[in-house]
């Protein structure tokens, strides 16, 4: 009988819909194992009805179980599963991997939730770990892990970076992709941008969306991001031809409508992206796709590049705008002028490509004037036809430079997996600091009301009636002035909601 490895991904959110992308991190961990005739079983808390029950059933005759988690509720659920495994199978090796344990493995060991942690890029590490467990060999020679020996945590040498082109393709056949395609809704932002950019709604049938990694790491040194601490700003990416071959093969098998590149930074190499775009066109692959990008790259690459993105089927980009203040951009290690964000949005929009620009306020020590500049730039971005700003609050992430700065300024980080589980990366409120009442009110009014309303109006601009056109003019004026003074629209909306509740 082939040795069995069980891999588990917990749910990301406690309640409500969650972005149901395929478990790429588990597929990556499994990729090299398949050359060893290993029986790999994947349990996914996002789509399975009783994931912990299924996990315990699969663990009965397993060689080891691997668990992945990122900061937030997933850590809490991973810990819950690990405790259940410990109780049912005390001698089964439990291995954790992922971004959280790469920076915070001590927390996992302190709660006796694992035997081994994989630190950083994990494909080769997990493969070597499997061999050592199968052959009952010491773990000291395996780079990139932490493990306990005689009550002490031992950390081996850092793992050398592995070129993605030297690794096998992700084994999508290990999962039923239709469970992810058919579990619509996929994140509503995809449908919104399709409507905004294409000028028509997707329709009523589910949006079959494939998620795909074409690179690992990021060369940027953002002070608020955990990536520099985990990857040391190293970066590796698949060649364009390999990407095209894999995506074409997957499309022939699964007939998906949309592909999302979940890379940290898809646009690092202009040449690679251009080769990919030309390849899509030459092969006649009429796909809708989206990716991540830096505004510096987009502004530098220019209109011709943006037009190529559009012609190859790119619908929108996730872009890190980060701040509208030059001093703050300097502090967070983003070497650019704030105007570059607006320039990038205009280049993309004028060439038929949408963009979601992500901004953050509340960085450690950030003055109110900087936050106001960021809100003003968000308002500028919102006025560009195919661009949308997303305004978030700073969150101290383990491994990030600003995590340590936040602690120095008085922030008390979580000390248990239960506490880490309360971290909300999606709908987060300020953590470890307090915004002034004026900034809090202004950011909330724009983020939760005016930006959302204006996006809906932009999507429906062709069919807008008189009331919608008047609303668009009023909100346009607010955006130009970056003003939330006398927010009568919000008051009216609140009154309408209260009136509707009374009628129920």
C-alpha positions as CSV (number, residue, x, y, z in Angstrom):
1,X,0.0,0.0,0.0
2,X,1.3,3.5,-0.9
3,X,2.0,5.8,2.0
4,X,-0.7,8.3,2.6
5,X,-0.3,12.0,3.3
6,X,-3.3,14.1,4.3
7,X,-3.4,17.8,3.6
8,X,-5.9,20.2,5.2
9,X,-6.9,23.8,4.6
10,X,-9.3,25.4,7.2
11,X,-12.1,27.8,6.5
12,X,-11.1,31.5,6.3
13,X,-14.2,33.1,7.7
14,X,-16.5,32.1,10.5
15,X,-19.8,33.0,8.7
16,X,-21.0,34.1,5.3
17,X,-19.6,33.6,1.9
18,X,-15.9,33.1,1.4
19,X,-13.7,33.4,-1.7
20,X,-13.8,29.8,-2.8
21,X,-10.6,29.5,-4.7
22,X,-8.9,26.1,-5.2
23,X,-6.4,25.2,-2.4
24,X,-3.3,26.0,-4.4
25,X,-1.1,25.9,-1.4
26,X,-2.0,22.3,-0.8
27,X,-1.6,21.4,-4.4
28,X,1.9,22.9,-4.3
29,X,2.8,20.9,-1.3
30,X,1.6,17.7,-3.0
31,X,3.3,18.4,-6.4
32,X,6.7,16.6,-5.7
33,X,5.1,13.9,-3.6
34,X,3.3,12.4,-6.5
35,X,6.7,11.3,-8.0
36,X,7.1,9.0,-5.0
37,X,3.8,7.1,-5.5
38,X,2.2,8.7,-2.5
39,X,-1.5,8.6,-1.8
40,X,-2.3,12.3,-1.2
41,X,-5.7,13.2,0.3
42,X,-6.9,16.8,0.4
43,X,-9.5,18.0,2.9
44,X,-10.7,21.6,2.3
45,X,-12.6,23.3,5.0
46,X,-14.0,25.9,2.6
47,X,-16.0,23.4,0.5
48,X,-16.3,20.2,2.7
49,X,-19.5,20.0,4.9
50,X,-17.7,18.3,7.8
51,X,-14.0,19.0,7.3
52,X,-12.8,18.0,10.7
53,X,-14.8,14.8,10.7
54,X,-13.5,14.0,7.2
55,X,-9.9,14.9,8.3
56,X,-10.0,12.5,11.2
57,X,-11.3,9.7,9.0
58,X,-8.5,10.2,6.5
59,X,-5.9,10.4,9.2
60,X,-6.5,6.8,10.3
61,X,-3.7,5.2,8.4
62,X,-1.7,8.3,7.3
63,X,2.1,8.8,7.5
64,X,1.6,12.5,8.5
65,X,-0.9,15.3,8.2
66,X,-0.1,18.8,6.8
67,X,-2.0,21.9,7.8
68,X,-1.8,25.4,6.2
69,X,-3.0,28.7,7.6
70,X,-2.7,32.4,7.1
71,X,-3.3,35.1,9.8
72,X,-6.9,35.3,11.0
73,X,-9.8,32.9,11.6
74,X,-8.0,30.2,9.6
75,X,-5.3,30.0,12.4
76,X,-8.1,29.3,14.9
77,X,-9.7,26.6,12.8
78,X,-6.3,25.1,12.1
79,X,-5.6,24.9,15.8
80,X,-9.0,23.3,16.4
81,X,-8.3,20.6,13.8
82,X,-4.8,20.0,15.2
83,X,-6.2,19.5,18.7
84,X,-8.7,17.0,17.4
85,X,-5.9,15.1,15.5
86,X,-3.7,15.1,18.7
87,X,-6.6,13.6,20.7
88,X,-7.5,10.9,18.1
89,X,-4.0,10.0,16.9
90,X,-1.4,11.1,19.5
91,X,1.5,9.6,17.5
92,X,0.6,11.0,14.1
93,X,3.1,13.7,13.0
94,X,1.4,17.0,12.5
95,X,3.1,19.4,10.1
96,X,2.1,23.1,9.7
97,X,3.1,25.3,6.8
98,X,2.1,28.7,5.3
99,X,2.7,32.3,6.0
100,X,1.6,32.4,9.6
101,X,3.9,29.6,10.9
102,X,6.8,30.9,8.7
103,X,6.9,33.9,11.1
104,X,5.1,32.7,14.2
105,X,5.9,29.0,14.6
106,X,6.7,29.5,18.3
107,X,3.0,30.1,19.0
108,X,2.1,26.7,17.5
109,X,4.8,24.9,19.4
110,X,3.9,26.6,22.7
111,X,0.3,25.1,22.4
112,X,1.7,21.7,21.3
113,X,-0.3,21.8,18.1
114,X,2.4,20.4,15.8
115,X,5.6,18.4,15.5
116,X,7.2,20.2,12.6
117,X,6.7,23.6,10.9
118,X,7.7,24.3,7.3
119,X,9.2,27.8,7.0
120,X,9.0,29.7,3.7
121,X,8.8,28.0,0.3
122,X,7.6,24.5,1.0
123,X,7.5,22.2,-2.0
124,X,11.0,20.7,-1.7
125,X,11.0,21.0,2.1
126,X,7.8,18.9,2.5
127,X,9.1,16.4,-0.1
128,X,12.3,15.9,1.9
129,X,10.3,15.8,5.1
130,X,8.1,13.0,3.8
131,X,11.1,11.0,2.8
132,X,12.6,11.4,6.3
133,X,9.4,10.4,8.0
134,X,8.9,7.4,5.8
135,X,12.5,6.2,6.3
136,X,12.5,7.3,10.0
137,X,15.6,9.5,9.5
138,X,16.7,12.5,11.6
139,X,15.3,15.9,10.6
140,X,18.4,17.9,11.1
141,X,19.5,17.8,7.5
142,X,16.3,19.2,6.1
143,X,16.6,22.9,5.4
144,X,13.6,25.2,6.1
145,X,11.9,23.6,9.1
146,X,11.5,24.0,12.8
147,X,10.8,21.0,15.1
148,X,10.9,20.1,18.8
149,X,13.6,17.9,20.3
150,X,13.6,17.2,24.0
151,X,11.3,20.1,24.6
152,X,13.5,22.6,22.7
153,X,12.6,24.1,19.4
154,X,15.3,23.4,16.7
155,X,15.4,25.5,13.6
156,X,17.4,24.3,10.6
157,X,19.2,26.4,7.9
158,X,17.0,28.5,5.6
159,X,15.8,26.8,2.5
160,X,17.4,27.9,-0.7
161,X,14.9,29.4,-3.2
162,X,13.6,27.0,-5.8
163,X,12.9,28.1,-9.3
164,X,9.2,27.4,-10.1
165,X,10.2,26.1,-13.5
166,X,12.1,23.3,-11.8
167,X,8.9,22.1,-10.0
168,X,6.1,20.0,-11.5
169,X,2.8,21.6,-12.5
170,X,0.2,21.8,-9.7
171,X,-1.8,18.5,-9.6
172,X,-5.3,20.0,-10.0
173,X,-6.6,16.4,-10.6
174,X,-6.3,15.8,-6.8
175,X,-9.4,18.0,-6.3
176,X,-12.8,18.3,-7.9
177,X,-12.6,21.7,-9.5
178,X,-16.3,21.8,-10.2
179,X,-16.9,22.2,-6.5
180,X,-15.1,25.6,-6.7
181,X,-16.6,26.6,-10.1
182,X,-20.2,25.7,-9.1
183,X,-20.1,27.1,-5.6
184,X,-20.9,30.6,-6.9
185,X,-20.8,33.3,-5.9
186,X,-17.1,33.8,-6.6
187,X,-16.0,37.1,-5.0
188,X,-18.5,39.7,-6.4
189,X,-15.7,42.0,-7.4
190,X,-15.1,39.8,-10.5
191,X,-18.7,40.3,-11.7
192,X,-18.6,44.0,-10.8
193,X,-15.5,44.6,-12.9
194,X,-16.7,42.5,-15.8
195,X,-19.8,44.7,-15.9
196,X,-17.8,47.9,-15.4
197,X,-15.2,47.1,-18.1
198,X,-17.3,45.2,-20.6
199,X,-20.4,47.3,-20.2
200,X,-22.7,44.3,-19.7
201,X,-23.6,41.9,-16.9
202,X,-22.1,38.4,-16.8
203,X,-25.5,36.8,-16.7
204,X,-27.2,34.4,-14.4
205,X,-25.1,31.3,-14.8
206,X,-22.2,30.8,-12.4
207,X,-18.8,32.4,-13.2
208,X,-16.4,29.5,-13.6
209,X,-13.2,31.0,-12.2
210,X,-9.8,29.2,-12.0
211,X,-7.1,30.5,-9.6
212,X,-3.5,30.0,-10.6
213,X,0.0,30.9,-9.2
214,X,2.6,31.9,-11.8
215,X,5.2,33.2,-9.4
216,X,6.3,33.1,-5.8
217,X,7.7,35.9,-3.7
218,X,8.0,39.6,-4.4
219,X,11.1,41.9,-4.9
220,X,9.3,44.8,-3.2
221,X,10.2,45.7,0.4
222,X,6.9,47.0,1.6
223,X,7.2,47.8,5.4
224,X,3.6,46.7,6.1
225,X,3.8,43.3,4.3
226,X,5.0,39.9,5.6
227,X,6.5,38.8,2.3
228,X,9.9,40.5,2.7
229,X,10.2,38.7,6.1
230,X,9.3,35.3,4.6
231,X,10.9,35.4,1.2
232,X,13.7,38.0,1.8
233,X,12.4,39.8,-1.3
234,X,13.3,36.9,-3.6
235,X,11.2,36.2,-6.6
236,X,10.7,33.3,-9.0
237,X,8.2,33.0,-11.9
238,X,7.1,30.5,-14.5
239,X,8.2,31.1,-18.0
240,X,5.5,32.4,-20.3
241,X,5.5,29.3,-22.5
242,X,5.0,27.0,-19.6
243,X,2.2,29.2,-18.2
244,X,0.5,29.1,-21.6
245,X,0.8,25.3,-22.0
246,X,-0.6,24.7,-18.5
247,X,-3.5,27.1,-18.8
248,X,-4.4,25.9,-22.3
249,X,-4.4,22.3,-21.0
250,X,-6.5,23.2,-17.9
251,X,-8.9,25.2,-20.1
252,X,-9.5,22.3,-22.4
253,X,-10.3,20.1,-19.4
254,X,-12.4,22.4,-17.3
255,X,-13.8,25.1,-19.7
256,X,-13.5,27.9,-17.1
257,X,-14.5,31.5,-18.0
258,X,-12.1,33.5,-15.9
259,X,-8.6,33.0,-14.6
260,X,-7.2,34.9,-11.6
261,X,-3.5,35.1,-11.0
262,X,-3.0,35.0,-7.3
263,X,0.6,36.1,-7.5
264,X,1.9,38.7,-5.1
265,X,3.2,40.7,-8.0
266,X,2.4,39.4,-11.5
267,X,3.9,42.4,-13.4
268,X,7.6,42.2,-12.3
269,X,8.8,41.2,-15.7
270,X,7.4,43.2,-18.6
271,X,8.9,40.7,-21.1
272,X,7.2,37.7,-19.5
273,X,3.8,39.4,-19.4
274,X,4.1,40.5,-23.0
275,X,5.0,37.0,-24.1
276,X,2.1,35.6,-22.2
277,X,-0.4,38.1,-23.7
278,X,0.9,37.5,-27.2
279,X,0.7,33.8,-26.6
280,X,-3.0,34.0,-25.5
281,X,-3.8,35.9,-28.7
282,X,-1.8,33.7,-31.0
283,X,-3.3,30.5,-29.6
284,X,-6.8,32.0,-29.9
285,X,-7.5,31.5,-26.1
286,X,-10.3,33.9,-25.5
287,X,-10.1,34.1,-21.7
288,X,-11.1,36.7,-19.2
289,X,-8.3,37.2,-16.7
290,X,-7.1,39.4,-13.8
291,X,-3.8,39.8,-12.0
292,X,-1.9,41.9,-9.5
293,X,0.4,44.7,-10.4
294,X,2.4,47.7,-9.2
295,X,1.4,51.2,-10.3
296,X,5.1,52.0,-10.9
297,X,5.3,49.2,-13.5
298,X,2.1,50.1,-15.2
299,X,3.1,53.8,-15.5
300,X,6.5,52.8,-16.8
301,X,5.3,50.2,-19.3
302,X,2.8,52.6,-20.7
303,X,-0.2,52.7,-23.1
304,X,1.0,50.1,-25.6
305,X,1.5,47.6,-22.8
306,X,-2.0,48.3,-21.3
307,X,-3.6,47.9,-24.7
308,X,-1.9,44.5,-25.1
309,X,-3.4,43.5,-21.7
310,X,-6.8,44.5,-22.9
311,X,-6.4,42.7,-26.3
312,X,-5.4,39.5,-24.6
313,X,-8.5,39.4,-22.4
314,X,-7.3,41.1,-19.2
315,X,-10.4,42.5,-17.4
316,X,-8.8,44.1,-14.3
317,X,-5.8,44.4,-12.1
318,X,-5.4,44.5,-8.3
319,X,-3.0,47.4,-7.7
320,X,-1.3,48.5,-4.5
321,X,-1.8,52.3,-4.4
322,X,-1.0,52.2,-0.6
323,X,-0.9,55.9,0.1
324,X,-1.5,59.3,-1.4
325,X,1.2,61.0,0.6
326,X,4.8,61.1,-0.7
327,X,6.4,61.0,2.8
328,X,4.3,58.0,3.8
329,X,5.2,56.2,0.6
330,X,8.8,56.8,1.5
331,X,8.3,55.4,5.0
332,X,6.7,52.2,3.8
333,X,9.5,51.6,1.2
334,X,7.5,52.5,-1.9
335,X,9.8,54.5,-4.0
336,X,7.4,56.5,-6.1
337,X,5.5,59.8,-6.2
338,X,1.8,59.5,-5.3
339,X,0.8,60.9,-8.7
340,X,2.0,57.6,-10.3
341,X,-1.0,55.9,-8.8
342,X,-3.4,58.2,-10.7
343,X,-1.3,58.0,-13.8
344,X,-1.4,54.2,-13.8
345,X,-5.2,54.2,-13.3
346,X,-5.6,56.6,-16.2
347,X,-3.4,54.4,-18.5
348,X,-5.3,51.3,-17.7
349,X,-8.8,52.9,-17.9
350,X,-8.1,54.6,-21.3
351,X,-7.1,51.2,-22.7
352,X,-10.1,49.4,-21.4
353,X,-8.6,47.7,-18.4
354,X,-10.2,48.0,-15.0
355,X,-8.2,48.3,-11.7
356,X,-8.9,48.0,-8.0
357,X,-6.4,50.3,-6.2
358,X,-5.8,49.3,-2.6
359,X,-5.0,52.0,0.0
360,X,-4.1,51.9,3.7
361,X,-4.4,54.5,6.4
362,X,-3.3,54.3,10.0
363,X,0.4,53.3,9.5
364,X,2.4,53.5,12.7
365,X,3.0,57.2,13.4
366,X,1.1,58.3,10.3
367,X,-0.1,61.9,10.7
368,X,-3.6,62.9,10.0
369,X,-2.5,65.1,7.0
370,X,-1.1,61.9,5.3
371,X,-4.4,60.1,5.8
372,X,-6.3,63.0,4.4
373,X,-4.0,62.9,1.3
374,X,-4.8,59.2,0.9
375,X,-8.5,59.8,1.1
376,X,-8.2,62.6,-1.5
377,X,-6.3,60.3,-3.9
378,X,-9.0,57.6,-3.4
379,X,-11.5,60.2,-4.5
380,X,-9.4,61.0,-7.6
381,X,-9.1,57.3,-8.5
382,X,-12.9,56.8,-8.1
383,X,-13.5,59.5,-10.7
384,X,-11.5,57.6,-13.3
385,X,-14.0,55.5,-15.4
386,X,-12.7,52.0,-14.9
387,X,-10.8,52.4,-11.6
388,X,-12.1,51.7,-8.1
389,X,-10.3,52.5,-4.8
390,X,-10.4,50.2,-1.8
391,X,-9.6,51.9,1.5
392,X,-8.4,49.7,4.4
393,X,-6.9,50.2,7.8
394,X,-3.4,49.2,8.7
395,X,-3.0,45.7,10.3
396,X,0.2,44.7,12.0
397,X,1.3,41.4,10.3
398,X,3.9,39.1,11.8
399,X,7.1,39.2,9.8
400,X,6.5,42.8,8.5
401,X,8.8,45.6,9.5
402,X,5.9,47.7,10.8
403,X,4.8,44.8,13.0
404,X,7.9,45.4,15.2
405,X,7.4,49.1,14.9
406,X,3.8,48.8,16.1
407,X,5.0,46.8,19.1
408,X,7.6,49.4,19.9
409,X,4.8,52.0,19.9
410,X,2.7,50.0,22.4
411,X,0.8,47.4,20.4
412,X,0.2,44.1,22.2
413,X,0.0,41.3,19.6
414,X,-2.0,38.1,20.1
415,X,-0.2,35.4,22.0
416,X,-2.5,32.4,21.3
417,X,-4.1,30.8,18.2
418,X,-7.5,31.8,19.7
419,X,-6.5,35.4,19.8
420,X,-4.9,35.3,16.3
421,X,-8.2,33.9,15.1
422,X,-9.9,37.2,15.8
423,X,-7.7,39.0,13.3
424,X,-10.0,40.1,10.4
425,X,-8.0,40.8,7.3
426,X,-11.1,41.5,5.1
427,X,-13.3,43.8,7.1
428,X,-10.7,44.9,9.7
429,X,-11.1,47.8,12.0
430,X,-8.0,49.6,13.3
431,X,-5.9,47.2,15.4
432,X,-3.6,48.5,18.0
433,X,-4.3,52.2,17.4
434,X,-7.2,54.7,17.4
435,X,-8.1,57.0,14.5
436,X,-9.3,60.5,15.2
437,X,-13.0,60.9,15.1
438,X,-12.8,63.1,12.0
439,X,-10.7,60.7,10.0
440,X,-12.7,57.7,11.1
441,X,-16.0,59.3,10.1
442,X,-14.6,60.5,6.8
443,X,-12.9,57.2,5.8
444,X,-16.1,55.3,6.8
445,X,-18.4,57.6,4.8
446,X,-16.3,57.3,1.6
447,X,-15.4,53.6,2.0
448,X,-18.8,52.2,3.0
449,X,-21.1,54.5,1.2
450,X,-19.9,57.0,-1.5
451,X,-17.4,54.7,-3.2
452,X,-19.9,51.8,-3.2
453,X,-22.7,53.9,-4.5
454,X,-20.6,55.5,-7.2
455,X,-19.4,52.2,-8.4
456,X,-22.9,50.9,-8.8
457,X,-23.8,54.1,-10.7
458,X,-20.7,53.8,-13.0
459,X,-21.7,50.2,-13.8
460,X,-25.3,51.3,-14.7
461,X,-24.3,54.5,-16.3
462,X,-25.7,53.6,-19.7
463,X,-29.2,52.8,-18.3
464,X,-29.2,55.5,-15.6
465,X,-32.5,57.3,-15.1
466,X,-32.9,60.8,-13.9
467,X,-32.6,60.0,-10.2
468,X,-29.4,58.0,-10.8
469,X,-27.9,60.8,-12.9
470,X,-28.6,63.4,-10.2
471,X,-27.1,61.1,-7.6
472,X,-24.0,60.6,-9.8
473,X,-23.6,64.4,-10.1
474,X,-23.9,64.9,-6.3
475,X,-21.4,62.2,-5.4
476,X,-19.1,63.4,-8.2
477,X,-19.0,66.8,-6.5
478,X,-18.2,65.1,-3.2
479,X,-15.3,63.2,-4.9
480,X,-13.9,66.3,-6.5
481,X,-14.0,68.1,-3.2
482,X,-13.1,65.0,-1.1
483,X,-15.8,66.2,1.3
484,X,-18.3,64.4,3.5
485,X,-19.8,67.5,5.0
486,X,-23.5,67.3,5.7
487,X,-23.8,63.7,4.4
488,X,-27.6,64.0,3.8
489,X,-27.5,61.0,1.4
490,X,-26.2,58.7,4.2
491,X,-28.8,60.1,6.6
492,X,-31.5,59.5,4.1
493,X,-30.3,55.9,3.5
494,X,-30.3,55.3,7.2
495,X,-33.8,56.7,7.6
496,X,-35.1,54.5,4.7
497,X,-33.5,51.4,6.3
498,X,-35.1,52.2,9.7
499,X,-38.5,52.8,8.0
500,X,-38.2,49.4,6.2
501,X,-37.4,47.6,9.5
502,X,-40.6,49.1,11.1
503,X,-42.7,47.6,8.3
504,X,-41.4,44.1,8.8
